Amino acid sequence: MSNRRQSVASQLQSERDCRRWAGWMNGRLEGAIAAAELAAIGAEEFAARLRSGVVLWMLLETFADPKELLPAGRQAPRGLREGRRRHREPSRIEAVDNLNCVFGALARLGVNHTGIGPLDVADAKTELVLGLVWSIVAHVVARERGPVLLWARASAEESPLSAATIVPRLLRDLDDAARAALDGRGDLASALAYAERRWGVAPLFDADDANVDERCLVAYLAELKKRARDAAVRDALAERDAAVTSKVVAAAVSTAVDAAIAEERRAAAAALAAATDSVRTEERGGGLAALQELADGHRAEKRARAIGAAAARSARSTARRCG
């Protein structure tokens, strides 16, 4: 029974570790995941996803210079260079070739991988793979500890570092909403839950751990630093875009109003011109009619005079003949 309980406890611990380190790796590889070069790593497939060597190589590239990973003049195997674009599982031979290159890079970086070899990863041996990832985490923490603790304003000489003190205090400093959410509840569990909800930072330790491993804490703080800064940049860009959009909309509205006013003015001017032309046409028409009438009267008068003159001439002619 005791052995069975030990086995169950070991299995549960393994599942927790897979979940934690899958979250940590997803955070480090966030750019590749966003660019669709890599699918997010799930806890249930943790060891299987690392067996090709491609994910491990991409992880090393997040913290090490390319010159640190390969000897001078050497290229990574084709499987590592093209693996992120293939989206297919490589053959075992190709996977082992990739992993040999990964382990060579680990040795050059000084990452301890005693007792773990390429074949162990290719065979997806979960416990050994977890041990390898933990060694990588420890190496990354050693590289980033100073800047991370400086950002978190924790003394690098303080030992042991207290997650229960650092995390809640840091969240209140980072975010006004956190200050309100954690007010009166300075416990670590509330702080971890808030950070995961606000920035998507997965906890790398349990809130009720009596002594949180310093490496887990620093790795967590490094991820929190990255996510919080990225969110601040996104918020600033969104605010700028909103301001630009507001100005563009205001300019468009102003242009539309000016166009409408100009159109109304043109319509009013056209209506006035049409009315003026109509009046002028009517005035011209009346004047012409009067002139025509006058001309007709003048012609009638001339005809009457001509008829009168002709009658007078006829009368005089008749009188002469009779006399």
C-alpha positions in Angstrom: 0.0 0.0 0.0 2.9 2.4 0.9 4.5 1.7 -2.5 1.3 2.4 -4.2 0.8 5.7 -2.4 4.3 6.6 -3.3 3.7 5.8 -7.0 0.5 7.9 -7.0 2.3 10.8 -5.3 5.1 10.5 -7.8 2.7 10.5 -10.7 0.8 13.6 -9.4 4.1 15.4 -8.9 5.2 14.5 -12.5 1.9 15.8 -13.8 2.3 19.1 -11.9 5.8 19.5 -13.1 4.8 18.9 -16.7 2.1 21.5 -16.4 4.4 24.0 -14.8 7.3 23.6 -17.2 5.0 23.4 -20.3 3.6 26.8 -19.2 7.1 28.2 -18.6 8.3 27.0 -22.1 5.1 28.4 -23.8 5.9 31.7 -22.2 9.5 31.7 -23.5 8.3 30.6 -26.9 5.4 33.0 -27.1 6.7 34.7 -30.2 7.0 31.5 -32.2 3.6 30.3 -31.0 2.0 33.6 -32.0 3.7 33.4 -35.4 2.2 29.9 -35.9 5.7 28.4 -36.1 4.9 26.2 -33.1 1.8 24.9 -31.4 1.5 25.5 -27.6 2.9 22.7 -25.5 0.3 20.8 -23.5 1.1 19.1 -20.1 -0.2 15.8 -21.3 2.2 15.7 -24.3 5.1 17.5 -22.7 7.8 14.8 -23.1 6.5 13.8 -26.6 6.7 17.3 -27.9 10.4 17.6 -27.1 11.5 14.3 -28.7 12.2 15.9 -32.1 14.8 18.3 -30.7 13.2 21.3 -32.5 11.3 22.7 -29.5 14.4 22.4 -27.3 16.5 24.2 -29.9 14.0 27.0 -30.2 14.1 27.3 -26.4 17.9 27.6 -26.3 17.6 30.4 -28.9 15.5 32.4 -26.5 18.4 33.0 -24.1 21.6 32.1 -25.9 23.5 33.8 -28.7 23.8 31.7 -31.8 27.6 31.8 -31.5 27.2 30.0 -28.1 25.2 27.2 -29.5 27.4 26.0 -32.4 31.1 25.7 -33.1 32.5 28.3 -35.4 31.7 27.6 -39.0 29.1 25.0 -38.2 25.4 25.0 -39.1 22.6 23.4 -37.2 21.2 20.2 -38.8 18.7 20.8 -41.5 16.0 19.3 -39.3 16.5 22.1 -36.7 16.8 24.8 -39.3 13.6 23.8 -41.1 11.8 22.0 -38.4 9.7 24.9 -37.3 8.3 25.3 -40.8 7.6 21.7 -41.5 5.0 21.0 -38.9 5.6 17.3 -39.1 7.2 14.7 -36.9 10.7 13.9 -38.1 12.0 10.4 -38.4 13.8 8.9 -35.4 17.2 9.2 -37.1 16.6 12.8 -37.9 15.3 13.4 -34.3 18.4 11.9 -32.8 20.6 13.9 -35.1 18.8 17.1 -33.9 19.1 16.1 -30.3 22.8 15.4 -30.6 23.2 19.0 -31.8 21.0 20.2 -28.9 23.1 18.3 -26.3 26.3 19.6 -27.9 24.9 23.2 -27.4 24.0 22.3 -23.8 27.5 21.2 -23.1 28.9 24.4 -24.6 26.5 26.5 -22.5 27.5 24.6 -19.3 24.1 23.1 -18.7 24.3 20.1 -16.5 22.7 17.1 -18.1 24.4 14.2 -16.3 22.5 11.0 -16.7 20.4 12.3 -19.5 21.2 11.7 -23.2 19.7 12.3 -26.7 18.1 8.8 -26.7 16.3 9.4 -23.4 14.6 12.5 -24.9 13.9 10.7 -28.2 12.2 8.0 -26.2 10.1 10.7 -24.4 11.1 9.4 -20.9 9.1 11.9 -18.9 11.1 12.0 -15.7 14.4 12.4 -17.5 13.0 15.0 -19.8 11.7 16.9 -16.8 15.2 16.7 -15.2 16.7 18.1 -18.4 14.2 21.0 -18.6 14.9 21.7 -14.9 18.6 22.0 -15.6 17.8 24.4 -18.5 15.6 26.5 -16.1 18.4 26.6 -13.5 20.8 27.8 -16.2 18.4 30.5 -17.4 17.8 31.6 -13.9 21.5 32.0 -13.2 21.8 34.2 -16.3 18.8 36.4 -15.5 18.7 36.5 -11.7 20.4 39.8 -11.2 18.3 41.9 -13.6 15.1 40.1 -12.6 15.6 40.8 -8.8 16.6 44.3 -9.6 13.4 44.8 -11.5 11.5 43.2 -8.6 13.4 45.4 -6.1 14.3 42.3 -4.1 17.8 42.1 -2.5 19.9 39.6 -4.4 21.6 38.9 -1.0 18.4 38.1 0.7 18.3 34.3 1.4 16.0 32.6 1.1 13.9 34.8 -1.1 10.3 34.9 0.1 7.7 34.4 -2.7 4.9 35.2 -0.1 6.5 38.7 0.4 7.8 39.5 -3.1 5.0 38.5 -5.4 2.0 40.3 -3.7 4.0 43.5 -3.2 5.3 43.5 -6.8 1.8 43.1 -8.2 0.5 46.0 -6.2 3.4 48.1 -7.6 2.7 47.0 -11.2 -1.0 47.4 -11.5 -3.6 49.7 -9.9 -6.2 47.0 -10.4 -4.0 44.6 -8.5 -3.8 47.0 -5.6 -7.6 47.1 -5.4 -8.0 43.3 -6.0 -5.4 42.3 -3.4 -6.3 45.0 -0.8 -6.6 43.3 2.5 -5.7 40.0 0.9 -1.9 39.9 0.7 -1.7 36.2 0.5 0.4 34.5 -2.2 -2.5 32.4 -3.5 -4.6 35.5 -4.4 -1.5 37.1 -6.0 -0.7 34.1 -8.2 -4.3 33.8 -9.3 -4.4 37.5 -10.2 -1.2 37.4 -12.2 -2.4 34.3 -14.1 -5.8 36.0 -14.8 -4.3 39.4 -15.7 -1.2 38.5 -17.7 -1.4 34.8 -18.2 1.6 33.9 -16.1 1.3 30.3 -15.0 2.5 29.6 -11.4 5.7 27.6 -11.2 5.1 26.7 -7.5 2.2 26.1 -5.1 1.1 29.0 -2.9 1.2 26.7 0.1 4.8 25.6 -0.5 6.7 26.2 2.8 9.9 26.9 1.0 9.6 27.9 -2.7 12.7 27.0 -4.6 14.6 30.2 -5.5 15.1 29.1 -9.1 11.3 28.6 -9.5 10.7 32.0 -8.0 13.2 33.8 -10.2 11.9 32.0 -13.3 8.4 33.0 -12.4 9.4 36.7 -11.8 11.3 36.7 -15.2 8.1 35.6 -16.9 6.0 38.1 -15.0 8.4 40.8 -16.0 8.2 39.9 -19.6 4.4 39.6 -19.7 3.8 42.8 -17.7 6.1 44.8 -19.9 4.6 43.4 -23.1 1.1 44.2 -21.8 2.2 47.7 -21.0 3.5 48.2 -24.5 0.3 46.8 -26.0 -1.8 49.1 -23.8 0.3 52.1 -24.8 0.0 51.2 -28.5 -3.7 50.7 -28.2 -4.0 54.1 -26.5 -2.0 55.7 -29.3 -4.1 53.9 -32.0 -7.3 55.0 -30.3 -6.1 58.6 -30.2 -5.0 58.5 -33.9 -8.4 56.9 -34.8 -10.2 59.6 -32.8 -8.3 62.3 -34.7 -9.0 60.6 -38.1 -12.7 60.3 -37.3 -12.8 63.9 -36.2 -11.1 65.0 -39.4 -13.4 62.8 -41.5 -16.5 64.3 -39.8 -15.1 67.8 -40.2 -14.4 67.1 -43.9 -17.9 65.7 -44.4 -19.5 68.7 -42.7 -17.4 71.1 -44.8 -18.5 69.2 -48.0 -22.1 69.3 -46.9 -21.9 73.1 -46.3 -20.2 73.6 -49.6 -22.8 71.5 -51.4 -25.6 73.5 -49.8 -23.9 76.7 -50.8 -23.6 75.5 -54.4 -27.2 74.4 -54.5 -28.3 77.8 -53.1 -26.2 79.6 -55.6 -27.6 77.5 -58.5 -31.2 78.1 -57.3 -30.5 81.9 -57.0 -29.0 82.0 -60.5 -32.0 80.0 -61.9 -34.4 82.4 -60.3 -32.5 85.4 -61.6 -32.4 84.0 -65.1 -36.2 83.4 -64.9 -36.9 86.9 -63.9 -34.7 88.3 -66.6 -36.3 86.1 -69.2 -39.7 87.2 -68.0 -38.7 90.8 -68.1 -37.3 90.4 -71.6 -40.4 88.6 -72.8 -42.7 91.5 -71.4 -40.5 94.1 -73.1 -40.5 92.4 -76.4 -44.3 92.0 -76.3 -44.7 95.8 -75.7 -42.4 96.6 -78.5 -44.3 94.3 -80.8 -47.6 95.9 -79.8 -46.1 99.4 -80.5 -44.8 98.3 -83.8 -48.1 96.8 -84.8 -49.9 100.0 -83.9 -47.5 102.1 -85.9 -48.0 99.9 -89.0 -51.8 100.1 -88.7 -51.6 103.9 -88.4 -49.4 104.0 -91.6 -51.9 101.8 -93.4 -54.8 104.1 -92.3 -52.9 107.2 -93.6 -52.2 105.5 -96.8 -55.8 104.6 -97.3 -56.9 108.1 -96.5 -54.4 109.6 -98.9 -55.6 107.3 -101.6 -59.3 108.2 -101.0 -58.4 111.9 -101.2 -56.6 111.5 -104.4 -59.5 109.6 -105.9 -62.0 112.3 -104.8 -59.9 115.0 -106.4 -59.6 113.1 -109.6 -63.4 112.6 -109.7 -64.1 116.3 -109.1 -61.8 117.3 -112.0 -63.6 115.0 -114.4 -67.0 116.4 -113.4 -66.0 120.0 -113.6 
